Amino acid sequence: MATIVKRYPPKHKLQLIRYDSNAPFECWRCRKTKISKLQAIVILERPRIICNACYGLLLSLAEIKSQDIEPWLKAEQIHDLTLKEVSAKMAAQAAEKDTRRRKQYWKFLFPETKRFIGTAEYLYEQMADRDDLDFSPLIIELVKSFEHECIIGFVEPMKNRATLHVESEVRMDCQDKDFGRMAKYVFGREVKPPELGTIAYTLTTFIHSKKRIQESKFLKILDAHISSCRDRDYFLNQERFVAHVSTLTQSYRNPAAHVGFMPKQAFEECMDMLMDAGGVLWQLISAIK
């Protein structure tokens, strides 16, 4: 029987333990059988043994969540971490199995949107019978799929309308406290696209700033762009797009990026909101495509 030779200091309710010889065990998280001198423990009411790979992933996740930064920035880091765990091939295979993909809008989704949904579905397959695991990364992938579809399908085309402009026309727009972040991206002053909350806040500002349209190059572009959409009411009615974003970010993404544990039920509720017939993803697609 292996003997413990060293206990490493705990980090975020995780602790490494070294034995004097290889010891077999089943990882609590991935449920794979491993043999190693080095094992890790999740410090819960009842300690759980996990493998080194799961230890590294859970430690990275805990460190991201503990940062004192905006929730959407933490969500971005968790998203990047999750994509490293699930390959594009595994995500595609998981999406293939899911009957939701046969809904009429699946063919209209952008490839990366499909990958993010498939990533969440792949992880859900591995975790569906577990109520004791954290579903935060899966929730973040779902919200990320909506955000990506919004950026590529709604925000990105605005750049084509913003090609003819001079610096003096857009300087004030890019400095505006309400819509400057999105204006900078549309006018090519910012490389990183705006996150969901920024897009929704910009639309809220637009809805309540009709008098400013004639004074702002950016708002004129936004006005023309929304008018060209198949369902302009989707973006102008605050009970629709803006309300959807508020729910996705405040009820799902932000807690998933901050709280230590998000239950399976929260993921399933988010999935239903996104993917059900008439779900918010379909409403977004049908409004712009």
N, C-alpha and C positions, 0 to 999 in steps of 0.2 A: 504493500500500500504506500502510495506516494506521500511524502511529508512536506509540509509548507516550510520553505526556507526564507521567504520574504513577503511581506505585505507592503505594497506601495501606498503612499498617501492618497486618500480618496479625492476624486475630482468630479464635481457635479453628480453626486450619488453613484459614481462608478469607481471601481477599485480593481487594480491588477494584483494578482497573487502568483508567486512563482513556487513551483514544487521542485523537489530534488530529482524527479524522474518524470517521464511522460505519463500522463494520466488521461484516460478516455472520459469523454463527457458529451452530453447533447446540449447544443446551444439553445437557450430559452427563446431567443428571438428568431433565428433562421431555422431552428430545429434540425440542423445538420450534426452528424456525429463527428467529433474531432478528437485528436490525440495531441496533447501538447504539454510542455512543462509550464507554460504561461497561460493562465486563465484569467478571465475578468468576471467581476460580479456587479450586478445592478443592485444597489442598496434600496430595496423596497421593504414592505412589512415582512415579507419573506424573501431573503436574498436569492437572486437568480443568476445562474452561471451563463455567461455568453462567450462567444469566440472572439479572437482578436479583431477580425474584420468588423463584426458588429460593434465591438467596443470603440473602434476608431470612428465609425459612423455616428454612433450615439454621442460620443464625446464632442465631435465636430458640431453636431446638431445643438447640443447643450450650450456650447461656447458661442454659437451664433445667436441663440435666443437670449443669452445673458448680456449681449452688447447693449449699450445705451445709445441706440441709433433709431432712425425712423423704421416703423414696422415694414414698410415696403422694401427698404434696403435689406433688412434681414430676410424677407421673403425671397429676394433675388438670390441671396447667398444659399438659402436652403434649396431653392430651385436648381442652382448649379450643382450642388452636392447630390441631389436626387438623380439628376441626369447621368452622373458618373456611376450610380448604382445600377441603373437600368439602361441597357444599350438600346439603340434605335430599333434594332432587329427584334428584341424582346418586346418592346413597346408596340411595334407593328403587329406582332403575333397575338398579343393580348387584345388589341383593338379588333383584329380579325374575328376573334371568338365572340365578341360582344354583339348581341342582337341590336343594340342601340345604333350601331354603325349603319344599319340598313334603313334608318330613317332618311327621309328625303333630302335632308340638308348635309349629310355626311360628305357627299361628293363635292360640295362647295367649300369645305374647310381647307385652309392652307395646310401644307405638309407639317409644319412645326406645331400647329394647333392639334393635329391628329396625334403627333408624337407625345405631346404633353398629356393628352387624354389617355393614350395608350399606356404611358408610364404609370399613371394613377391606377389604371385598370390592372396592369401587371402586378403592382404591389398589393392591390386589393385581393387578387387571386391568392396571394401568399398569406394574407392576413385575415381573410373573411371570417374564419371560425374563431378569431381571437378578439376578446373584449378587453384584454390587458395590455395592448400595444398602443403606441402613439400614432395616430393617423394624420398628424400635422403635415408631413411632406406630401401626402396624397391630396390633401385639401389645397395646398399651395399650387400643385400642378393643375388642378381644375380651374382655379381662379386665373392662373397664368394662361391657360388656353383661351379664356374669354378675353383677357387683356391683349394677347397676341393678335387674335382675330380683329379686335377693335383697332389696334395700331396699324396693322397692315391693310385692313379693309376700309377703315374710316379716316385715320389721321394721315397716313402716308400719301394718299392721292391729293391731299391739300398742297403738297409740295409742288405738284405740277401747275397749280394755280398761282404759285408764289414765285415763279421764275423771273417775271419781269417786275423788278422793283429797284429802287435806289436806296442807299443807306439812310438818307434823311427821312424817307417814308416809313421806315420800319424801326428806327432807333428807339422811339418812344414806346412802341408796341413791345419790343423786347425787354424794356425796362419796367413794364407795367406790373404792378404787384399782384394783379388778379389773373392775368392770362399771359404774362411774359414768358413763363417756362415753356408753354406750348408754342407760343409765337416764335421763340428762338429756334425750336426744332423745325417748324414749318419753313422758316426763312434760312435754314442751314447754318444757324449760329451755334447749334447744339447738336452733338452726335447722338447722344443717348436719348431715345424716345421718352415721352412723358409717361408716367405710370397712371393706372386707372383713376386714382383719386384726383390727380391733376386734370385729367381729361374731363371728368365729371364736374369739377369746380369751374373749369373754363366754360363749359356749357351753361352752368348755372349763372355765371357772370354774364354770358351772352344773352340769355333769356331775359335778364333784368336790366340790360343795357342797350336797349334799342336806339336810344338817342346817340349813343357813342359810335354806332356803326359808320356813319358818314365821316367821322373823324379818324377812324382806325383802318389801316390797310389790312391788318390781320382779321378784324371782325368782318370786313367786307368779304374777304376770302371765305371765312367760316360761314357767313350767311349764304353765299352762292353755293358753297359745297353742300350744306344741309338742304338747300332748295333742290339740288340735283338728286338727292337720295330718293329711293322708292317710297320710303315712309318717313317723311320729315318730322311728323308728329312724334315719332319714337325718340328723337333727340330734343325736341322742343317741349315735350310734356314731362315735367319733373317727376311724375309718378311712374315713368317708364325707365329710360336708360339711367338717369341720375339715381333713381330709387334702386334699380338693380345693382348698380355699382356700390351704393351705400351698403346694401345687404352683403354683397360678396366680400367687401373689404372689412366692414365693421363686425360682421357676425362670423366670418370665416377666415379670411386671409390674415388679418391683424392678430386675432387670438392664436392662430396656428403658428405665427412667427414669434409670439411672445410667451404664451402659456406653455408650461412644461408638458402637458398631456391633452390631446384632443381625441375624444372617443370615436369609435366606429360610427355611431349614430350621426355625429356631426358631418362626417364624410358623406354618408348616404343621403343626408338632407341636402348637402351642397350638390351632389351628383344629380339628384332629382330636380333641383332648381335649374341646373344647367342643361341637362340632357333630356328631360321628359318632353313628351309632345307639347309643343307650345312653350317650351322652356326658354330661358333668357338667351341661350346661344342661338336658337332658331330665330328668335325675335330680332336679334342683332343682324344675323345674316340676311333675313328677309327684308330688313330695312335698308341695307346698303347694296345688295346684289340683285 
